[in-house]
Amino acid sequence: MKFERQIIVGSLLSGFVSSTALLIVLWTSGITTVIKAILTVLILLPWFGFALGLKAKVVFSLRTLSSFLGALREGDYSLRARGSYRGDALGEVIWEANALAESMREQRLGAFEATALLRKVMAQIDVAMFGFDSKQRLQLVNEKGRQLLGRSPEKSIGYTISELGLAHCLDGPTPRIMDLALPGGLGRWELRRGNYRDKGVSHQLLFLSDLTRTLHEEERLAWKRLIQILRHEIGNSLTPIQSVAGSLQSLMDRQPRPDDWQEDLSKGLEIVAERSETLHRFIESYSELTRLPEPQVSEVDVKTLMQHVAELETRVPISMVAGPDQVIRADHDQLEQLLINIITNAVEASLESQPDGKGQVVMGWQSDDSGLQIWVEDNGPGLTQGNEVFVPFFTTKLHGSGIGLALSRQIAEAHGGLLTLENHTNRSGCRACLSLPLA
């Protein structure tokens, strides 16, 4: 039975007993039939009228509320229902519906503002972004991505990843560097992938960052720095060679030659030979940086390696702060060379600050979820040049080559790690830290 009929039936049943009793008394009385008929109509009309009026009032309120909720479902939050009196059952429902409409209006306004902000951010970032559904059809693309595809949004949305020429981007590791040639650009890109859900369905995000300009700028700076270094080092050798060569040429042209001309010639040739040897060592040192082989990975026991490297240094006692037993997969020889370079620098720094033999060098290791950290600390004067110590051939030592730390950083990065140097904050000295992944 429908709700409206239930209201009518309930209303009629509520007056059934009294109305029936009146009708029985009426028709059993001795009054005339005409009067009985008139009185019967007067009894039945209010009874049915009350039932129909109650049904109309209840149904009207519910239909009004239904229309109001329908408007909310359609996204029209401007309507408000009347009769929201607190303390009244129906009024409470109407009041809550109005509060719901206001809350949904504010949420939609916030969503519009957030969406507008997101679109502005997506339009400004220099990263191509694509969103693909479970069928690998494009559902989301920003301005940079549209430019890269060389298509308008109408000719991009709904197309499969194969049709867009990006199918190979869903395979392989992420993040990674790859070369791409697309209608809107070609060069080297960094690829990253992610996931998001829309309406309960998983979608895949694809990010492409253009590295071409960055790499070109880094390459230009690298060439500039290399040329400066070469000019400085070669100039330091060629200038005295040219000067000595000119002096020797003048000596040989002089007539008659002085009595000690052979001694002067010998000294001049020694200077030329010395500077030539210096230039040769410089070229060999630079070649050493470019010939670093790929790490030959094997199991390396960290404790054994650290103890062995510490025993190689005899100028200053090396204190050891032992960490947990740890075995990593790395190139034993390269890591050994890296640690020797760090410890040698630490020892020489401590001796520079403490020439009386009271230099202190402490080394140790620890591991956590982020990986393995090997550290070496000294009580020397500390760093004065910051990150320049990693620049090839940069050195503050009188007889240093300037390639030890540069080579050490290359070894660390070849193992997927990081080498850092920093001064102590509350005392003199420096701390070198090698971070390596455990996986």
C-alpha positions in Angstrom: 0.0 0.0 0.0 1.4 3.4 -1.0 2.3 5.9 1.7 -0.6 8.3 0.7 -3.1 5.5 1.0 -1.7 4.5 4.4 -2.3 8.1 5.6 -5.9 8.1 4.4 -6.7 4.7 5.8 -5.1 5.6 9.1 -7.1 8.9 9.3 -10.3 7.1 8.5 -9.7 4.4 11.1 -8.9 7.0 13.7 -12.6 8.3 13.4 -14.2 5.0 12.5 -15.4 4.1 16.0 -16.9 7.4 16.9 -18.5 8.0 13.5 -20.0 4.5 13.5 -21.4 4.9 16.9 -23.0 8.2 16.0 -24.5 6.7 12.9 -25.9 3.7 14.8 -27.5 6.0 17.4 -28.8 8.3 14.6 -30.4 5.5 12.5 -31.9 3.8 15.5 -33.6 7.0 16.8 -37.2 7.9 15.9 -36.4 11.0 13.8 -37.5 11.3 10.2 -35.5 9.8 7.4 -34.7 13.1 5.8 -33.2 14.4 9.0 -31.2 11.1 9.4 -29.8 11.6 5.9 -28.8 15.2 6.5 -27.1 14.3 9.8 -25.3 11.3 8.2 -23.9 13.7 5.6 -22.8 16.1 8.3 -21.0 13.3 10.1 -19.3 11.7 7.0 -18.1 15.0 5.4 -15.9 16.2 8.3 -14.6 12.6 8.7 -13.5 12.2 5.1 -12.5 15.9 4.8 -10.2 15.5 7.8 -8.6 12.4 6.3 -8.0 14.0 2.9 -6.7 17.3 4.4 -4.2 15.4 6.6 -3.0 13.4 3.6 -2.6 16.6 1.5 -0.7 18.4 4.3 1.7 15.5 4.9 2.2 14.6 1.2 2.7 18.3 0.2 5.5 18.7 2.8 7.2 15.5 1.8 6.9 16.3 -2.0 8.4 19.8 -1.3 11.2 18.2 0.6 11.7 15.6 -2.2 11.9 18.4 -4.8 14.4 20.2 -2.6 16.6 17.1 -2.3 16.3 16.5 -6.1 17.6 20.0 -6.7 20.6 19.3 -4.5 21.2 16.1 -6.4 21.2 18.1 -9.6 23.7 20.6 -8.2 21.3 23.5 -7.5 22.2 24.6 -4.0 20.5 28.0 -4.1 17.0 26.7 -3.0 16.0 26.6 0.7 13.0 24.8 2.2 10.6 26.8 4.5 9.1 25.7 7.8 12.4 24.7 9.4 11.3 25.1 13.1 13.5 23.7 15.7 11.8 21.3 18.1 9.3 20.1 15.4 10.0 16.7 13.8 9.3 17.8 10.2 11.0 21.2 11.0 14.1 19.4 12.2 14.3 17.5 8.9 13.9 20.7 6.9 16.5 22.5 9.0 19.0 19.6 8.4 18.3 19.6 4.7 18.9 23.4 4.5 22.2 22.9 6.5 23.2 20.2 4.1 22.5 22.4 1.1 24.7 25.2 2.6 27.5 22.8 3.4 27.4 21.3 -0.1 27.4 24.8 -1.6 30.5 25.7 0.4 32.2 22.5 -0.6 31.4 23.0 -4.3 32.7 26.5 -4.1 35.9 25.2 -2.4 36.2 22.5 -5.1 35.8 25.1 -7.8 38.5 27.3 -6.3 40.8 24.3 -5.7 40.2 23.1 -9.3 41.0 26.6 -10.7 44.2 26.8 -8.6 45.2 23.3 -9.8 44.6 24.2 -13.4 46.7 27.3 -13.0 49.5 25.4 -11.4 49.3 22.6 -14.0 49.5 25.3 -16.7 52.5 26.9 -15.3 54.7 24.0 -14.3 57.3 23.0 -16.8 56.5 19.3 -16.6 54.3 17.4 -19.1 51.6 15.5 -17.2 49.3 12.8 -18.6 46.6 10.8 -16.9 45.5 7.5 -18.4 42.5 5.3 -17.4 42.5 1.5 -17.0 42.2 1.1 -20.7 45.2 3.3 -21.3 43.1 6.2 -22.8 44.2 9.7 -22.1 41.8 11.4 -19.6 44.0 14.3 -18.3 46.7 16.5 -19.9 48.2 19.8 -18.9 49.4 22.6 -21.3 53.0 21.4 -21.4 51.8 17.9 -22.2 49.5 19.2 -25.0 52.5 21.1 -26.5 54.6 18.0 -26.3 52.1 16.0 -28.2 51.5 18.7 -30.7 47.7 18.2 -30.5 44.8 20.1 -29.2 42.9 18.7 -26.2 40.1 17.6 -28.5 42.5 15.5 -30.5 44.2 14.1 -27.4 41.6 13.2 -24.8 40.3 9.7 -25.4 43.2 8.5 -27.5 45.2 5.5 -26.4 48.7 5.8 -25.2 49.9 3.9 -28.3 48.2 6.4 -30.6 50.0 9.2 -28.7 53.4 7.6 -29.1 54.0 7.1 -25.4 53.4 3.3 -25.0 57.1 2.6 -24.1 56.8 5.1 -21.2 54.7 2.7 -19.2 57.4 0.0 -19.2 60.7 -0.1 -17.4 61.9 1.4 -14.1 60.9 4.8 -12.8 62.3 7.3 -12.4 64.7 7.1 -15.3 66.2 9.2 -18.0 65.2 8.5 -21.6 65.4 10.1 -25.1 62.1 11.0 -26.7 61.2 12.3 -30.1 57.6 13.7 -30.2 55.9 16.2 -32.4 56.2 19.0 -29.8 59.8 18.4 -28.8 62.7 16.0 -28.8 65.6 15.5 -26.4 66.3 13.9 -23.0 63.5 13.6 -20.5 63.1 12.3 -16.9 60.3 9.9 -16.7 58.2 9.4 -13.5 55.0 7.5 -13.0 52.3 7.5 -10.3 48.7 6.5 -9.7 45.4 8.2 -8.7 41.8 7.1 -8.4 38.8 8.7 -10.1 35.3 7.5 -9.2 36.8 4.4 -7.6 38.8 3.5 -10.7 42.6 3.4 -10.7 44.3 5.7 -13.2 47.9 6.1 -14.1 49.9 9.4 -14.1 52.8 10.0 -16.4 55.3 12.9 -15.8 57.9 14.0 -18.3 60.5 16.6 -17.3 62.6 18.2 -20.0 66.3 17.8 -19.1 67.7 19.1 -22.3 68.2 22.7 -21.3 69.4 21.8 -17.9 71.9 19.4 -19.3 73.1 21.9 -21.8 73.6 24.5 -19.1 75.5 22.0 -16.9 77.6 21.0 -19.9 78.4 24.6 -20.7 79.4 25.2 -17.0 81.5 22.0 -17.0 83.4 23.1 -20.2 83.9 26.6 -18.8 85.3 25.1 -15.6 87.5 22.6 -17.5 88.9 25.3 -19.7 89.7 27.5 -16.7 91.5 24.6 -15.0 93.4 23.7 -18.2 94.4 27.3 -18.9 95.6 27.7 -15.3 97.6 24.4 -15.1 99.0 24.5 -18.6 99.9 28.2 -18.2 101.7 27.4 -15.0 104.0 25.0 -16.9 104.3 26.8 -20.3 105.1 30.2 -18.9 108.4 29.1 -17.2 109.2 26.9 -20.2 108.8 29.8 -22.6 110.9 32.0 -20.3 113.7 29.5 -20.0 113.6 28.7 -23.7 114.0 32.4 -24.5 116.9 32.7 -22.1 118.6 29.6 -23.5 118.1 30.9 -27.0 119.7 34.2 -26.1 122.6 32.3 -24.4 123.3 30.2 -27.5 123.2 33.3 -29.8 125.7 35.2 -27.7 129.2 35.3 -29.1 131.4 34.6 -27.4 129.5 32.5 -24.9 130.3 32.9 -21.2 132.5 30.5 -19.4 129.6 28.9 -17.4 127.2 28.7 -20.4 127.1 24.9 -20.1 126.0 25.1 -16.5 123.3 27.6 -17.4 122.1 25.4 -20.2 121.9 22.4 -18.0 119.9 24.2 -15.3 117.6 25.6 -17.9 117.0 22.2 -19.4 116.3 20.8 -15.9 113.6 23.4 -15.4 112.0 22.6 -18.8 112.1 18.9 -17.9 110.6 19.5 -14.5 107.7 21.6 -15.8 107.1 19.1 -18.6 106.9 16.3 -16.1 104.5 18.4 -14.0 102.3 19.0 -17.0 102.5 15.3 -17.9 101.3 14.3 -14.3 98.4 16.8 -14.6 97.2 15.2 -17.9 97.6 11.7 -16.3 95.6 12.8 -13.3 92.8 14.1 -15.4 92.8 10.9 -17.4 92.4 9.0 -14.2 89.1 10.8 -13.5 87.7 9.7 -16.9 88.8 6.1 -16.6 86.9 5.1 -13.5 85.6 1.6 -14.3 82.2 0.3 -13.5 82.0 -1.1 -9.9 82.7 -4.9 -9.8 80.0 -5.7 -7.2 80.7 -8.4 -4.5 79.9 -8.9 -0.9 81.9 -6.6 1.4 82.0 -6.9 5.2 82.0 -3.3 6.4 83.8 -4.0 9.7 86.7 -5.8 8.0 87.1 -3.1 5.4 87.1 -0.3 8.0 89.7 -2.1 10.2 91.9 -2.8 7.2 91.8 0.9 6.0 92.5 2.1 9.6 95.6 -0.1 9.9 97.1 1.4 6.8 97.4 4.8 8.4 100.4 5.1 10.8 100.9 8.8 11.3 98.0 9.3 13.6 96.1 6.6 15.6 92.6 6.0 14.2 89.9 5.5 16.7 87.0 3.2 15.7 83.4 3.5 16.7 82.0 0.2 15.7 78.5 -0.1 14.3 76.4 -3.2 13.7 77.7 -6.1 11.6 76.8 -5.2 8.1 77.5 -6.8 4.7 76.9 -4.7 1.5 77.2 -5.4 -2.2 79.9 -3.0 -3.6 83.3 -2.8 -5.3 85.7 -3.6 -2.5 88.7 -2.0 -4.1 86.9 1.2 -5.1 85.4 1.6 -1.6 88.8 1.0 -0.1 90.4 3.7 -2.2 87.6 6.1 -1.3 88.1 5.5 2.4 91.9 5.8 2.1 91.4 9.2 0.4 89.0 10.4 3.2 91.2 9.2 6.0 94.4 10.6 4.4 92.7 14.1 4.2 91.5 13.8 7.8 95.0 12.8 9.1 96.7 15.6 7.1 94.1 18.1 8.4 94.6 17.0 12.0 98.4 17.2 11.7 98.1 20.7 10.2 96.1 21.8 13.2 98.0 19.7 15.8 101.7 19.5 14.6 102.7 18.1 18.0 101.2 14.7 17.2 97.9 15.3 19.1 95.8 15.0 16.0 92.6 13.0 16.4 90.8 11.0 13.7 87.7 9.0 14.5 85.8 6.7 12.1 82.7 4.6 12.4 79.5 3.4 10.7 75.8 3.0 11.4 72.8 1.7 9.4 69.1 2.4 9.4 66.2 2.3 7.0 67.8 5.0 4.8 71.0 2.9 4.3 74.6 2.7 5.5 76.5 5.7 6.8 80.3 5.6 7.1 81.8 8.7 8.7 85.3 10.1 9.4 85.9 13.0 11.8 89.1 15.0 12.5 90.1 17.9 14.7 91.7 19.9 12.0 91.0 23.5 10.9 87.9 22.6 9.0 86.7 23.5 5.5 87.1 27.1 4.2 86.1 26.5 0.6 82.8 24.6 0.9 81.8 22.4 -2.0 84.8 23.6 -4.1 86.9 20.7 -2.5 85.1 18.4 -4.9 86.1 20.3 -8.0 88.9 18.4 -9.9 92.4 19.8 -9.3 91.2 22.2 -6.6 93.4 21.8 -3.5 94.6 23.7 -0.5 97.6 21.5 0.0 101.1 22.6 -1.1 101.7 19.3 -3.0 98.2 18.1 -3.5 96.9 16.8 -6.8 93.3 17.9 -6.3 91.7 14.7 -7.6 91.3 12.6 -4.4 88.0 13.9 -3.3 86.7 14.4 -6.9 87.5 10.7 -7.5 86.0 9.7 -4.2 82.7 11.4 -5.0 82.6 9.6 -8.4 83.1 6.3 -6.6 80.3 7.1 -4.2 77.8 8.1 -6.9 78.8 5.1 -9.0 77.5 3.0 -6.1 74.3 5.0 -5.9 75.5 6.8 -2.8 76.5 10.3 -1.6 79.7 11.8 -0.2 79.5 14.9 1.9 81.9 17.1 3.9 80.9 19.6 6.6 82.4 21.4 9.5 81.5 20.6 13.1 79.1 23.2 14.5 80.5 23.3 18.1 84.2 22.6 17.6 87.0 22.7 15.1 87.3 19.9 12.5 85.5 18.4 9.7 83.1 15.4 9.2 83.1 13.3 6.0 80.0 11.1 5.5 79.6 8.4 2.9 76.0 7.2 2.5 75.3 4.0 0.6 72.1 2.1 -0.1 71.7 -1.3 1.5 69.5 -2.8 -1.3 
